[in-house]
Amino acid sequence: DEDEREYLEEMKGKGFKDSFSIIKGKYAHFYPLERQKIVDSWHRIFQIDDWNIFTSQANIWEIRKDMIVEMQTYDKS
């Protein structure tokens, strides 16, 4: 929560309307350092202190074959 708050304050201070235009959109190539900072933070999405199957969820819009590094199967029996 603190990381997000600091980030949003920093974005507001730099005059950015939102972080989406830095990643995708017509202005994305103007801010390579800001974009890299966002991308570098993505690995922390899996750092969960109190993880359990009932409270931890996520979305992903697209999974391409080149993104898959390992597959695991679940045997219900």
DAMO-V544726 format. One line per field, one symbol per residue. psi: psi as a letter, one per 20 degrees, with the letter a starting at -180 (. if undefined). burial: # if it has 16 or more other ideal C-beta (glycine too) atoms within 10 Angstrom, else .. A space follows every 10 residues. Layout:
psi = ???
burial = ???
This chain:
psi = ggggggghgg gghijpgrih ihgqrijgii mhggghgggh ihhihjnpgm pqhhiprrqp hpoqhiiphq pqqpoh.
burial = .......... #....#.... .#........ #..##..... .......... .......... .......... .......
